[in-house]
Amino acid sequence: MTAELVRGQNHPLSQARLEIRIAAGTPIVAAATLGDEHGQVHGVEWVVHPGAPTLPGLEVSRQAAADHRLAVDLGAVPEAVHRVHVLLALPASGGPVRFGAVAAPFVAVTGLDGTELAGYTITGLDAETAVVALELYRRQGAWKVRAVGQGYAGGLAELLTDQGLPQAQQLAHDIHEAVARGMARAVPMPPPLTADGDRPRQTTTPAPGADQGSSATQGAPGAVPPQPASPYGTQSTPAAGMPQPGHGSGPADSAAQPPPVGGPIDYSHPRRQNTAPPPPPPAAPPAPPGQPARPVAGDATGWSMEERLYNQVWGMFEDLARSTAAYRSAVDFADSRMEKELDAALADPRHRIGGQGDAAREAARAKHDQLVEQARAAYDRDLDQLRAESEVVEPALPAAYARWDNPVWHGYRVPFEVPMAVRLGDLHLPECPELRIPMLIRLPLERGLWIDSGAAGSLDGSFLDSHELHRLAMETAVALAARLVAVHPAGDYTLHVIDPAGSGAQSLAPLVWSGVLAAPPAVGAAGVADVLARLTQRVDLVQMAVRGGAADSLPPGLDTSEQLLIVNDFPHGFDDRAVTQLRYLADEGPSVGVHLMMVADREDASGYGPLLDPLWRSLMRLTPVPDDHLADPWVGHAWTYEPALVPPGSEVLPQVLNQVAEARTKYT
C-alpha cells in the first residue's frame, strides 16, 4: 500500500523522476509553480501551465481534464528552485464554480513504473476555486512531498498573488484563456466501454511499460506539430480533454487522429514504436445466457501473473468498498424517507390517533422495507460475484500473497526475485464478515509496522490480559517477519531483534532456532545501544553514498541487504539517546533499506510525552486481535483487520524458516 497523506504530512521521495497523477470528478486545470527557499515565485517564467506547459524538470497538460499526469524530473530542476507547488483550479468557462460542489480531488505521486509513493485526497474544500495540492521541497539535499490542500476562493489570481507573483492577475487570465482555446479543440468523449457496470480494469487496454516514454496526453485532430522536450526525454502531443485509457503500470498514449462519431478511438501514438504488449489476461469461459461471467484468477491487466493478481485483489477491495457504500447509502435514504413520511403523517393532530394514522405509519414502514430489500438484493448479487471471485483467486495466489494455510507454502522454495507485495493480513466489513480481502502492501516497505500490544479487547467482546495480548502481538510480529524474510531471495533480507528484558524469548524461538537472525536477540541496555548504533551508521553511510553518487565507495563489509529491526517491549531498556536513534531509523531508514517493526503499547510510552507522537504516526498500526482501525482510500469505510497468523499446530513456519536458513548457508 502507499503512504496515504493527510493535510500537513510529508513523505520522503526516493526517486527523482516521477509522475503526479490527478483524478477529479470534473475537468480541472493543472499547473505548477517553482519557488525559492521561502516559497516565493519570482516571475511568470517560474510557472508551468497549459499556456506554457514545459519548464526544466516539469511538464503539465495543455488541457482541462478530469485526469492529469504531470511529469517531474527533480534532477533537472534548477538549483535555485527549492519548492515546487502543484496547483489545481476550476476552469473559468463553464462547469462547477467551486470545489465544494464536486468530488474531492485525489493526487498521487508515482514512479515511472506506476508504483504509487504517496497519495492525498484533498478534503474540506467549499467555496474555493483554486487549491495548492502538493508541495515538493528540498531538505538537506533530498526531496520530500507535503500534502498542502490550501484553497483560495479568489481562484488562481489570489493563489498566485499569495505566492508573491507580481503579474498574478494577468497570468491567471492567460491560463484560463489557454484552457478555453484547448477546450474549443476537444473531440467528443468516447462511448462507454461496457453496459453492465463491470470493472474497467477487466476491459481496459494494457498500458505500455515505463520504458516506453512519457505520459502523453490525448491528441488533437490533424497533424501533430513538434512540441517542447519532455522531462522524460520524449515529446508530448496536444491535449484534447479525454481521459487516459488503461490502468497499467506505465503511462498510456493518445491518438493523433479523431475517430468517427460513435466509433472506437485509436489510442496508439503515431510516432512511437511500442515494445511487445503484455500477454492478454485469461478469458473466462462463456457464461449461460442471463448469468454473470464466471471469474478467472488473474483477469486484471499486468505484465505478469503476479501483477495481475495484485491488481485483481485491489479491484476486489475497491468493488467491495463501493458496493457496501451504495448499500449503506440506500439504507440511510430509506430511513430518512420513512422519518419524513412519518413526520408528515403525524403533523396533523387529528391523524395521530385512529385508523388513518396507523395506516400512514404502516405505509411508510412498508416503503422502507421495500427499499431496504431492493438494496440488499443488489448488494447480495455483488457479494455473490465477489465470493465466487475470491474462491478462484485465493488458491491461485503466490506465497507472498497467500495465507499460511494455503498449500502453496507446503511447496515453498526460496525465491530468486523480490515480489511486488506481501500479505499482512485480511480485511472484511461487518455486512459480510465471511468475505475476506487480502491486505497487500507493496515492497520494499515505505513505512514501519507497529504491532499494538495494548488493545483492551477484541471486536467479539472478549477481553485478554496484558500478558496474553503481548504474546499474541509477538506471534504476529514473528509471523510477519518470517513471511518477509521468506519472500526475499537468500541473503537479501536481514533480521535483527531487540528484546531488552528477554520477555519475547518464547515467541522468538522459531527465528532463533532456525538461524535466520543476523545475531541473537539483543538484551539489556548495552545490546540495545549496539544494534541501534550499527543500523544508524548504516543509514548514514548509505545516504551519503547515494546523495554523493558514490555507491561503489561503501565499506566492503557493509551489509547492503534489506534490514528489518524487530523491537519488543518498547520503551523498556531505551534511554533518550536510544529513543532518538529509533526515531531516526523510522524516518530515514525506509529510503535506504532499513525497516522497523515495533511491538509496543502506546500507553507504556506516554511518559515521553509528545516526543514519540511523530514516531507513532510514521508507523502503520496492526493489531494481534481483530480491530476496525483501517480505512480504504475510496470511501473511507472502517475495515476490520485480522493478522496473518500461522494455524495452530501447523509446522509450515519452521519448515519455511529452515529452508531459508539452508539457502543462506549455501549463499554465503
ABEGO torsion letter per residue (X at the ends): XBBBBBBGBBBBBABABBBBBBBBABBBBBBBBBBBAAGBBAEAAABBBAABABBBGBBBBABBBABBBBBBBAAABBAABABBBBBBBBBABEEBABAAABBBBBBBBBBAAGBBABBBBBBGBBABABBBABBBBBBGGBBBBBBAGBBBAAEAAAAAAAAGBAAAAAAAAAAAAAAAAAAAABBBBBBBABAAGBBAAAABBBBBBAAAEBBBBBBBBEBBBBBBBBAAGBBBBBBAGBBBBEABABBBBBBABBBBBGBBBBABBAABBBBBBBBBBBBBBBBBBGBBBBBBBGABBEABAAAAAAAAAAAAAAAAAAAAAAAAAAAAAAAAAAAAAAAAAAABAAAABEAAAAAAAAAAAAAAAAAAAAAAAAAAAAAAAAAAAAAAAAAABBAAABBAABAAAAABBBBABBBABBBAEBBBBAABAABBBBBBBBOBBABBBBBBAABABBAAGBBBBAAAAAAAAAAAAAAAAAAAAAABBBGABBBBBBBAAGAAAAAAAAAAAAGABABBBBBEAAAAAAAAAAAAAAAAAAAAAAAAGBAAABBAABBABBBBBBBBGOABGBBAAAAAAAAAAAAAAAAAGBBBBBBBBAAAAAAAEAAAAAAAAABBBBBABBBBABBBAAAGBBBBBBBBBBBBGBAAAAAAAAAAAAAAAAAX
